[in-house]
Amino acid sequence: FDWAHTLDADTQNDMVDQPLTATGIVTYMGLDIHNLPSLRLSDDVNGPVYVHPCLRSEAEYEGIQVGDTVTVTGSFHILSNDWGVVLKNSTVTK
């Protein structure tokens, strides 16, 4: 998702609600600052966050733990300096 950091604001706005799929290592699972169930994904269990999928429900956590590699699909929401690509309404496949 390095490409996302090269997008200008207009392009990012055009991407809102577009579906994206990402695969990464779970570095965190729990509620985010908006009290939504979420994950943080990186390419290393101790690495920086590249994708922050907000999940449809806590049921998406089933069978997942920190250190697992998962694939998520969600709608592009924003690009955050802290959390990378933020996806909303995400689902998890393993």
N, C-alpha and C positions, 0 to 999 in steps of 0.2 A: 504493500500500500504506500510505498514511497511516492508513487505517482500522484497521490492525493495532495501532497504538500506543494506540488507545482501548479495546482489549479488556481486560477484567479477567482475572485468572489462571484462573478457572474456565472462561471461554469459550475461552481459549487452550488449556487442557487438552482441552476438547471437540473442538477443531480438529485435534489431533494425528492424523497419518496421512490427513487429508482432502486430496484432490487440489486443487492450485491451479495456475493458468497465469499467467505474467507475461511481459511484453515489455519489454526495456530494452537499453541500450547496454552492451556488455562493457567493463568497466574493468580487469579482471584475469582471467587464466586460469592455473591452476596448482594445486598441491597446497595444501590448507588445513592448519590446525594439527593435524588428525587424520590427515594424509597421504592425504586423499581428493581425487580430481580435482574441481575446482570452478571456478565463475565468480563474478564479482561484477558486478551489474547496477545501473545508475543511469539517470537521464534525461539525463546529460551525461558525456562521456568523462572529465572531471576532477571529476565530482560525487560526492556522498556515496553510499555503498552503500545501496540499498533492498531488494535481494533477493540472497541468497547461495545459489544452488543447488549442492548437492553432486551430482555426476554419477554415473551408473551405472558408467561406465568412461571411460578416457582417449580412447576412440574417439569420444566425443561432441565432442571438440575439432576433429574433422576439418572443414576448410574455414572455421574461425572464427578471427578475430584481434581483438585489442583495437580498439575503435572500431566494430565491427559491431553492428547491431541484430539481436537474436535473440529468439525466444520459447521459453520453457522450461515444462515441466510436471513437477511433482514433488509429493511429499507434505509437507504442513506438518509441521515438526519443532519449531521454537521461534521466538520473537521475541527477537532479540539487540539490545542497545543499540548494539553496534558494527557488526553486519552486517545489521540489519533482519530481514526474514522469511527464515528459513533453511528451505530445502526439501531433502529427501533423495530419493535414487533418481530424480534428475531426468533427463529427456531433452530434447534440443535440436532445435528446428526453426528454419529460417531464413525 
